[in-house]
Amino acid sequence: MARLETKPLLPLGNDHSLHCGESYARRLLSIPREVIPLSLFAFGGPPAHLALAHDRFVYKQKWLTDERFLEVLSIASAIPGPSSTMTIAAMGLFRAGLLGGLLALFFWVLPGWVALTIAGFGAKSYLQDGFPMWLTGLAPAAVSIVVIAAIRLWKKACEDDTAKNFVASVSACVILATQGMSSLIFPGVMAAGGLTILLSTKCGYSQPPLFNDRAISSHLERQIGIHPFAGVLIVLSWLVILVLLEMYHPQDGGEHSLVSMFYTFYWIGSIIFGGGQVMLPMLLNDIVMAGWVSKEQFLIGLALVQSLPGPLFNISAYLGALIYGIPGAIVASTGLFGPGIVLFFGLLPLWERVRSNKSLKIFLSGVNASSTGLIVTSFFLLWDKAVHSNANAASLNVGSLDPSYDAYASARNLKFGNRSYVQLEPESVQSSGEK
Protein backbone atom coordinates (compact mmCIF):
# COMPACT_ATOMS: atom_id res chain seq x y z
CA MET A 1 0.00 0.00 0.00
CA ALA A 2 2.85 2.38 0.78
CA ARG A 3 4.18 2.02 -2.74
CA LEU A 4 0.76 2.82 -4.20
CA GLU A 5 0.40 5.92 -2.05
CA THR A 6 3.75 7.37 -3.12
CA LYS A 7 3.20 6.73 -6.82
CA PRO A 8 2.59 9.97 -8.78
CA LEU A 9 -0.95 10.50 -9.94
CA LEU A 10 0.30 11.79 -13.28
CA PRO A 11 2.82 10.03 -15.52
CA LEU A 12 6.47 11.03 -15.58
CA GLY A 13 8.36 11.92 -18.76
CA ASN A 14 7.33 9.90 -21.78
CA ASP A 15 6.49 6.85 -19.65
CA HIS A 16 2.81 7.68 -19.20
CA SER A 17 1.58 5.36 -16.46
CA LEU A 18 -1.80 7.06 -16.79
CA HIS A 19 -2.27 5.12 -20.01
CA CYS A 20 -2.16 1.65 -18.47
CA GLY A 21 1.39 0.73 -19.46
CA GLU A 22 0.86 1.23 -23.20
CA SER A 23 4.03 1.51 -25.24
CA TYR A 24 5.01 4.94 -26.52
CA ALA A 25 4.66 3.80 -30.15
CA ARG A 26 1.13 2.58 -29.51
CA ARG A 27 0.15 5.84 -27.85
CA LEU A 28 1.66 7.76 -30.74
CA LEU A 29 -0.24 5.74 -33.34
CA SER A 30 -3.50 6.22 -31.46
CA ILE A 31 -3.34 9.97 -32.06
CA PRO A 32 -4.06 9.98 -35.83
CA ARG A 33 -6.62 7.21 -35.30
CA GLU A 34 -8.62 9.42 -32.94
CA VAL A 35 -7.92 12.87 -34.39
CA ILE A 36 -8.60 12.20 -38.09
CA PRO A 37 -12.32 11.33 -37.63
CA LEU A 38 -12.69 14.46 -35.53
CA SER A 39 -11.04 16.62 -38.20
CA LEU A 40 -13.38 15.26 -40.89
CA PHE A 41 -16.65 15.89 -39.06
CA ALA A 42 -15.97 18.83 -36.73
CA PHE A 43 -18.42 21.37 -38.13
CA GLY A 44 -19.84 24.27 -36.14
CA GLY A 45 -16.85 26.33 -35.04
CA PRO A 46 -14.80 26.31 -31.81
CA PRO A 47 -17.69 25.54 -29.39
CA ALA A 48 -18.56 22.42 -31.37
CA HIS A 49 -14.87 21.49 -31.75
CA LEU A 50 -14.33 21.66 -28.00
CA ALA A 51 -17.47 19.68 -27.24
CA LEU A 52 -16.43 16.93 -29.67
CA ALA A 53 -12.88 16.91 -28.29
CA HIS A 54 -14.13 16.57 -24.72
CA ASP A 55 -16.46 13.73 -25.68
CA ARG A 56 -13.76 11.81 -27.56
CA PHE A 57 -10.60 12.41 -25.53
CA VAL A 58 -11.91 12.91 -21.99
CA TYR A 59 -15.17 10.97 -21.76
CA LYS A 60 -14.46 8.06 -24.14
CA GLN A 61 -10.67 7.68 -24.41
CA LYS A 62 -9.85 9.10 -20.95
CA TRP A 63 -6.58 10.61 -22.12
CA LEU A 64 -6.96 13.26 -19.41
CA THR A 65 -9.40 14.33 -16.70
CA ASP A 66 -12.15 16.95 -16.79
CA GLU A 67 -10.10 19.20 -14.53
CA ARG A 68 -7.07 18.97 -16.78
CA PHE A 69 -9.21 19.66 -19.87
CA LEU A 70 -10.59 22.85 -18.29
CA GLU A 71 -7.09 23.95 -17.28
CA VAL A 72 -5.85 23.47 -20.84
CA LEU A 73 -8.84 25.38 -22.20
CA SER A 74 -8.18 28.26 -19.82
CA ILE A 75 -4.58 28.53 -21.05
CA ALA A 76 -5.63 28.36 -24.71
CA SER A 77 -8.22 31.08 -24.12
CA ALA A 78 -5.73 33.39 -22.39
CA ILE A 79 -3.19 33.65 -25.21
CA PRO A 80 -3.42 34.65 -28.88
CA GLY A 81 -4.19 31.98 -31.43
CA PRO A 82 -6.83 29.33 -32.26
CA SER A 83 -8.09 28.10 -28.88
CA SER A 84 -9.81 24.94 -30.15
CA THR A 85 -6.76 23.97 -32.22
CA MET A 86 -4.43 24.49 -29.26
CA THR A 87 -6.73 22.44 -27.02
CA ILE A 88 -6.78 19.54 -29.48
CA ALA A 89 -2.99 19.74 -29.85
CA ALA A 90 -2.82 19.45 -26.06
CA MET A 91 -4.71 16.15 -26.25
CA GLY A 92 -1.80 14.71 -28.20
CA LEU A 93 0.67 16.44 -25.89
CA PHE A 94 -0.78 14.71 -22.83
CA ARG A 95 -1.03 11.42 -24.71
CA ALA A 96 2.51 11.19 -26.11
CA GLY A 97 4.54 14.28 -25.26
CA LEU A 98 5.71 16.98 -27.65
CA LEU A 99 5.73 14.73 -30.72
CA GLY A 100 2.18 13.63 -29.90
CA GLY A 101 1.07 17.26 -29.69
CA LEU A 102 2.56 18.04 -33.09
CA LEU A 103 0.91 14.94 -34.59
CA ALA A 104 -2.49 15.93 -33.20
CA LEU A 105 -2.05 19.43 -34.59
CA PHE A 106 -1.05 18.13 -38.03
CA PHE A 107 -3.95 15.70 -38.46
CA TRP A 108 -6.48 18.16 -37.02
CA VAL A 109 -5.56 20.87 -39.52
CA LEU A 110 -4.81 18.66 -42.55
CA PRO A 111 -8.25 17.88 -44.14
CA GLY A 112 -9.53 21.45 -44.12
CA TRP A 113 -6.11 22.76 -45.13
CA VAL A 114 -6.00 20.52 -48.22
CA ALA A 115 -9.56 21.44 -49.24
CA LEU A 116 -8.93 25.17 -48.89
CA THR A 117 -5.58 25.00 -50.68
CA ILE A 118 -7.35 23.40 -53.65
CA ALA A 119 -10.07 26.06 -53.40
CA GLY A 120 -7.39 28.75 -53.47
CA PHE A 121 -6.01 27.35 -56.72
CA GLY A 122 -9.51 27.35 -58.20
CA ALA A 123 -10.27 30.87 -57.06
CA LYS A 124 -7.02 32.14 -58.57
CA SER A 125 -8.13 31.21 -62.07
CA TYR A 126 -11.91 31.26 -61.74
CA LEU A 127 -12.63 34.46 -59.79
CA GLN A 128 -10.48 36.94 -61.71
CA ASP A 129 -13.59 38.59 -63.18
CA GLY A 130 -15.68 38.60 -59.99
CA PHE A 131 -18.32 36.20 -58.65
CA PRO A 132 -19.62 33.42 -60.90
CA MET A 133 -23.40 33.26 -60.84
CA TRP A 134 -23.69 30.06 -58.83
CA LEU A 135 -21.47 31.42 -56.02
CA THR A 136 -23.40 34.67 -55.58
CA GLY A 137 -25.16 33.53 -52.42
CA LEU A 138 -22.06 32.32 -50.59
CA ALA A 139 -20.91 35.85 -49.71
CA PRO A 140 -24.03 36.93 -47.77
CA ALA A 141 -24.17 33.48 -46.15
CA ALA A 142 -20.59 33.96 -44.93
CA VAL A 143 -21.44 37.39 -43.53
CA SER A 144 -24.47 35.92 -41.74
CA ILE A 145 -22.12 33.58 -39.87
CA VAL A 146 -20.06 36.59 -38.82
CA VAL A 147 -23.28 38.13 -37.42
CA ILE A 148 -24.01 34.96 -35.43
CA ALA A 149 -20.45 34.85 -34.05
CA ALA A 150 -20.55 38.53 -33.10
CA ILE A 151 -23.80 38.15 -31.17
CA ARG A 152 -22.72 35.01 -29.33
CA LEU A 153 -19.24 36.23 -28.44
CA TRP A 154 -20.55 39.65 -27.38
CA LYS A 155 -22.96 38.00 -24.95
CA LYS A 156 -20.24 35.72 -23.61
CA ALA A 157 -17.50 38.34 -23.24
CA CYS A 158 -19.57 41.35 -22.14
CA GLU A 159 -22.67 39.84 -20.47
CA ASP A 160 -24.45 42.60 -18.49
CA ASP A 161 -21.26 44.47 -17.63
CA THR A 162 -21.66 48.11 -18.68
CA ALA A 163 -17.91 48.74 -18.83
CA LYS A 164 -17.26 45.75 -21.09
CA ASN A 165 -20.13 46.70 -23.40
CA PHE A 166 -18.65 50.21 -23.58
CA VAL A 167 -15.19 48.82 -24.40
CA ALA A 168 -16.57 46.58 -27.16
CA SER A 169 -18.59 49.44 -28.71
CA VAL A 170 -15.71 51.92 -28.65
CA SER A 171 -13.33 49.31 -30.08
CA ALA A 172 -15.66 48.74 -33.03
CA CYS A 173 -15.94 52.48 -33.70
CA VAL A 174 -12.17 53.01 -33.52
CA ILE A 175 -11.40 50.18 -35.94
CA LEU A 176 -14.06 51.40 -38.39
CA ALA A 177 -12.66 54.93 -38.26
CA THR A 178 -9.05 53.84 -38.80
CA GLN A 179 -9.40 51.18 -41.52
CA GLY A 180 -6.44 51.09 -43.86
CA MET A 181 -4.10 52.67 -41.33
CA SER A 182 -1.35 50.93 -39.34
CA SER A 183 -2.00 47.36 -38.17
CA LEU A 184 -0.64 48.44 -34.76
CA ILE A 185 -4.11 49.87 -34.13
CA PHE A 186 -5.47 46.37 -33.46
CA PRO A 187 -3.20 45.41 -30.54
CA GLY A 188 -3.44 49.00 -29.31
CA VAL A 189 -7.23 48.84 -29.16
CA MET A 190 -7.18 45.46 -27.40
CA ALA A 191 -4.58 46.60 -24.87
CA ALA A 192 -6.63 49.75 -24.19
CA GLY A 193 -9.69 47.57 -23.62
CA GLY A 194 -7.79 45.40 -21.14
CA LEU A 195 -6.48 48.41 -19.22
CA THR A 196 -9.94 50.02 -19.16
CA ILE A 197 -11.56 46.94 -17.61
CA LEU A 198 -8.65 46.53 -15.18
CA LEU A 199 -9.07 50.11 -13.96
CA SER A 200 -12.87 49.95 -13.87
CA THR A 201 -12.71 46.75 -11.80
CA LYS A 202 -10.23 48.28 -9.38
CA CYS A 203 -12.55 51.30 -9.03
CA GLY A 204 -15.63 49.13 -8.52
CA TYR A 205 -17.36 49.97 -11.80
CA SER A 206 -17.01 46.47 -13.27
CA GLN A 207 -17.48 43.01 -11.79
CA PRO A 208 -14.29 40.91 -11.62
CA PRO A 209 -14.44 37.59 -13.52
CA LEU A 210 -14.90 34.36 -11.61
CA PHE A 211 -11.62 32.67 -10.77
CA ASN A 212 -10.85 28.97 -10.70
CA ASP A 213 -8.45 28.39 -7.82
CA ARG A 214 -7.64 24.75 -8.60
CA ALA A 215 -3.89 24.25 -8.61
CA ILE A 216 -2.17 22.62 -11.53
CA SER A 217 -0.30 19.49 -10.52
CA SER A 218 3.44 19.76 -9.96
CA HIS A 219 3.84 16.74 -12.26
CA LEU A 220 2.49 18.63 -15.27
CA GLU A 221 5.87 19.49 -16.77
CA ARG A 222 6.97 15.85 -16.59
CA GLN A 223 3.76 14.63 -18.17
CA ILE A 224 4.00 16.85 -21.24
CA GLY A 225 7.76 16.47 -21.52
CA ILE A 226 8.52 20.23 -21.59
CA HIS A 227 10.65 21.71 -18.80
CA PRO A 228 9.77 25.25 -17.65
CA PHE A 229 13.19 26.48 -18.81
CA ALA A 230 12.50 25.00 -22.25
CA GLY A 231 9.13 26.76 -22.14
CA VAL A 232 10.89 30.08 -21.58
CA LEU A 233 13.15 29.43 -24.57
CA ILE A 234 10.13 28.55 -26.73
CA VAL A 235 8.37 31.80 -25.80
CA LEU A 236 11.57 33.76 -26.45
CA SER A 237 11.85 32.17 -29.91
CA TRP A 238 8.39 33.53 -30.76
CA LEU A 239 9.43 36.99 -29.58
CA VAL A 240 12.76 36.94 -31.44
CA ILE A 241 11.07 35.98 -34.72
CA LEU A 242 8.49 38.74 -34.24
CA VAL A 243 11.18 41.36 -33.53
CA LEU A 244 13.31 40.28 -36.50
CA LEU A 245 10.33 40.40 -38.84
CA GLU A 246 9.33 43.80 -37.48
CA MET A 247 12.89 45.09 -38.02
CA TYR A 248 12.88 43.79 -41.58
CA HIS A 249 9.36 45.13 -42.19
CA PRO A 250 9.18 43.81 -45.78
CA GLN A 251 6.00 45.70 -46.64
CA ASP A 252 7.56 49.13 -46.18
CA GLY A 253 8.45 49.19 -49.86
CA GLY A 254 5.03 47.95 -50.89
CA GLU A 255 6.52 44.75 -52.36
CA HIS A 256 4.72 41.42 -52.13
CA SER A 257 6.83 38.32 -51.49
CA LEU A 258 6.72 35.09 -49.52
CA VAL A 259 8.69 36.77 -46.74
CA SER A 260 6.31 39.71 -46.54
CA MET A 261 3.40 37.25 -46.56
CA PHE A 262 4.91 35.35 -43.64
CA TYR A 263 5.46 38.62 -41.79
CA THR A 264 1.84 39.68 -42.30
CA PHE A 265 0.30 36.39 -41.15
CA TYR A 266 2.77 35.97 -38.27
CA TRP A 267 1.92 39.44 -37.00
CA ILE A 268 -1.82 38.74 -37.19
CA GLY A 269 -1.36 35.35 -35.50
CA SER A 270 0.51 37.02 -32.64
CA ILE A 271 -2.24 39.48 -31.70
CA ILE A 272 -5.48 37.48 -32.10
CA PHE A 273 -7.37 37.17 -28.83
CA GLY A 274 -10.91 35.83 -28.67
CA GLY A 275 -11.08 33.34 -31.54
CA GLY A 276 -10.72 33.17 -35.29
CA GLN A 277 -13.50 35.65 -36.04
CA VAL A 278 -11.38 38.41 -34.48
CA MET A 279 -8.83 38.11 -37.29
CA LEU A 280 -11.35 39.07 -40.01
CA PRO A 281 -10.87 42.86 -39.77
CA MET A 282 -7.11 42.29 -39.54
CA LEU A 283 -7.12 40.20 -42.72
CA LEU A 284 -9.26 42.82 -44.44
CA ASN A 285 -6.82 45.53 -43.43
CA ASP A 286 -3.51 43.74 -44.06
CA ILE A 287 -4.42 41.34 -46.90
CA VAL A 288 -7.38 42.75 -48.84
CA MET A 289 -6.70 46.48 -48.56
CA ALA A 290 -2.99 45.84 -49.10
CA GLY A 291 -3.87 44.42 -52.52
CA TRP A 292 -2.98 40.76 -51.98
CA VAL A 293 -6.49 39.55 -52.93
CA SER A 294 -9.80 41.14 -53.87
CA LYS A 295 -12.65 41.41 -51.39
CA GLU A 296 -14.74 39.08 -53.59
CA GLN A 297 -12.05 36.40 -53.41
CA PHE A 298 -11.77 36.88 -49.66
CA LEU A 299 -15.53 36.48 -49.19
CA ILE A 300 -15.57 33.19 -51.08
CA GLY A 301 -12.75 31.89 -48.88
CA LEU A 302 -14.58 33.02 -45.76
CA ALA A 303 -17.72 31.19 -46.84
CA LEU A 304 -15.78 28.02 -47.67
CA VAL A 305 -13.74 27.88 -44.46
CA GLN A 306 -16.91 28.23 -42.39
CA SER A 307 -18.57 25.50 -44.45
CA LEU A 308 -15.79 22.97 -43.88
CA PRO A 309 -14.69 21.10 -40.75
CA GLY A 310 -11.64 22.29 -38.89
CA PRO A 311 -10.35 25.64 -37.63
CA LEU A 312 -11.19 29.02 -39.14
CA PHE A 313 -7.44 29.68 -39.30
CA ASN A 314 -7.39 27.38 -42.35
CA ILE A 315 -8.43 30.42 -44.37
CA SER A 316 -4.68 31.11 -44.44
CA ALA A 317 -4.24 28.10 -46.74
CA TYR A 318 -6.85 29.47 -49.14
CA LEU A 319 -5.34 32.96 -49.19
CA GLY A 320 -1.77 31.67 -49.49
CA ALA A 321 -2.65 29.32 -52.36
CA LEU A 322 -4.59 32.10 -54.06
CA ILE A 323 -1.50 34.32 -54.03
CA TYR A 324 1.51 31.98 -54.34
CA GLY A 325 0.20 28.45 -54.79
CA ILE A 326 1.32 25.61 -52.49
CA PRO A 327 4.37 27.51 -51.13
CA GLY A 328 2.05 30.38 -50.28
CA ALA A 329 -0.40 28.06 -48.52
CA ILE A 330 2.40 26.57 -46.40
CA VAL A 331 3.96 29.95 -45.57
CA ALA A 332 0.65 31.66 -44.73
CA SER A 333 -0.55 28.76 -42.56
CA THR A 334 2.75 28.54 -40.71
CA GLY A 335 2.63 32.27 -40.08
CA LEU A 336 -0.95 32.32 -38.81
CA PHE A 337 -0.95 29.09 -36.76
CA GLY A 338 2.66 29.33 -35.58
CA PRO A 339 2.58 32.08 -32.93
CA GLY A 340 -0.35 30.66 -30.95
CA ILE A 341 0.98 27.10 -31.05
CA VAL A 342 4.50 28.17 -30.04
CA LEU A 343 3.17 30.30 -27.19
CA PHE A 344 0.86 27.51 -26.04
CA PHE A 345 3.62 24.88 -25.92
CA GLY A 346 5.92 27.37 -24.20
CA LEU A 347 3.47 28.69 -21.62
CA LEU A 348 1.85 25.38 -20.67
CA PRO A 349 4.68 24.32 -18.29
CA LEU A 350 4.81 27.90 -16.93
CA TRP A 351 1.09 28.32 -16.39
CA GLU A 352 1.16 27.33 -12.70
CA ARG A 353 3.42 30.30 -12.04
CA VAL A 354 1.18 32.94 -13.67
CA ARG A 355 -2.38 31.63 -13.35
CA SER A 356 -2.84 33.06 -9.84
CA ASN A 357 -2.36 36.64 -11.08
CA LYS A 358 -5.90 38.06 -10.83
CA SER A 359 -4.95 41.37 -12.44
CA LEU A 360 -3.79 39.48 -15.53
CA LYS A 361 -7.10 37.63 -15.76
CA ILE A 362 -9.08 40.87 -15.42
CA PHE A 363 -6.91 42.46 -18.11
CA LEU A 364 -7.52 39.51 -20.46
CA SER A 365 -11.28 39.73 -19.90
CA GLY A 366 -11.06 43.32 -21.14
CA VAL A 367 -9.02 42.22 -24.15
CA ASN A 368 -11.71 39.66 -25.00
CA ALA A 369 -14.44 42.31 -24.69
CA SER A 370 -12.49 44.57 -27.05
CA SER A 371 -12.05 41.68 -29.48
CA THR A 372 -15.81 41.27 -29.86
CA GLY A 373 -15.91 44.84 -31.14
CA LEU A 374 -13.48 43.83 -33.89
CA ILE A 375 -15.85 41.08 -35.02
CA VAL A 376 -18.70 43.58 -35.27
CA THR A 377 -16.40 45.76 -37.39
CA SER A 378 -15.83 42.95 -39.89
CA PHE A 379 -19.58 42.75 -40.54
CA PHE A 380 -19.72 46.37 -41.67
CA LEU A 381 -16.53 46.04 -43.72
CA LEU A 382 -17.85 42.98 -45.58
CA TRP A 383 -21.37 44.31 -46.15
CA ASP A 384 -20.61 46.48 -49.18
CA LYS A 385 -19.24 43.59 -51.26
CA ALA A 386 -21.51 40.82 -49.98
CA VAL A 387 -24.87 42.59 -50.14
CA HIS A 388 -25.72 44.42 -53.36
CA SER A 389 -29.31 43.34 -54.00
CA ASN A 390 -32.52 42.52 -52.15
CA ALA A 391 -31.91 38.81 -52.67
CA ASN A 392 -28.48 39.03 -51.05
CA ALA A 393 -29.94 40.91 -48.09
CA ALA A 394 -32.68 38.28 -47.73
CA SER A 395 -30.10 35.47 -47.72
CA LEU A 396 -28.07 37.27 -45.06
CA ASN A 397 -31.11 37.88 -42.86
CA VAL A 398 -32.35 34.30 -43.07
CA GLY A 399 -28.81 33.01 -42.51
CA SER A 400 -28.43 35.07 -39.36
CA LEU A 401 -31.63 33.60 -37.94
CA ASP A 402 -31.07 29.98 -39.01
CA PRO A 403 -30.56 27.85 -35.87
CA SER A 404 -29.04 24.99 -37.87
CA TYR A 405 -25.66 26.76 -38.12
CA ASP A 406 -23.85 24.76 -35.47
CA ALA A 407 -24.48 21.36 -36.97
CA TYR A 408 -25.08 22.05 -40.65
CA ALA A 409 -22.89 24.98 -41.63
CA SER A 410 -21.91 23.50 -44.98
CA ALA A 411 -25.43 22.56 -46.04
CA ARG A 412 -26.77 25.94 -44.99
CA ASN A 413 -24.19 27.89 -46.98
CA LEU A 414 -24.95 25.86 -50.10
CA LYS A 415 -28.67 26.31 -49.52
CA PHE A 416 -28.32 30.09 -49.39
CA GLY A 417 -26.04 30.05 -52.42
CA ASN A 418 -28.64 28.22 -54.49
CA ARG A 419 -31.40 30.45 -53.18
CA SER A 420 -29.58 33.62 -54.22
CA TYR A 421 -28.74 32.08 -57.58
CA VAL A 422 -32.39 31.39 -58.33
CA GLN A 423 -33.48 34.83 -57.17
CA LEU A 424 -30.74 36.79 -58.89
CA GLU A 425 -30.50 34.93 -62.20
CA PRO A 426 -33.25 36.91 -64.01
CA GLU A 427 -31.86 40.19 -62.68
CA SER A 428 -28.33 39.32 -63.79
CA VAL A 429 -29.42 38.22 -67.23
CA GLN A 430 -31.36 41.45 -67.67
CA SER A 431 -28.37 43.53 -66.53
CA SER A 432 -26.01 41.74 -68.91
CA GLY A 433 -28.49 42.26 -71.74
CA GLU A 434 -28.58 46.00 -71.11
CA LYS A 435 -24.82 46.16 -71.37
Secondary structure, DSSP 8 states (H G I E B T S, - for coil): -HHHHHS-SS-BTTB-GGGTT--HHHHHHHHHHHHHHHHHH--S-HHHHHHHHIIIIIIIS-SS-HHHHHHHHHHHHHSSS-HHHHHHHHHHHHHHHHHHHHHHHHHHHHHHHHHHHHHHHHHHHHSTTS--GGGTTHHHHHHHHHHHHHHHHHHHHHTT-HHHHHHHHHHHHHHHHTTTS-TTHHHHHHHHHHHHHHHHHHTTSS-----------TTHHHHHT--HHHHHHHHHHHHHHHHHHHHH-TTTTT---HHHHHHHHHHHHHS--S-GGGHHHHHIIIIITTTSS-HHHHHHHHHHHHHSSS-GGGHHHHHHHHHHHHHHHHHHHHHHHHHHHHHHHHHGGGHHHHTT-HHHHHHHHHHHHHHHHHHHHHHHHHHHHH--SHHHHHHHHHHHH-GGGTT-HHHHHHHHHHHHHHHHHHHHHHHHHH-
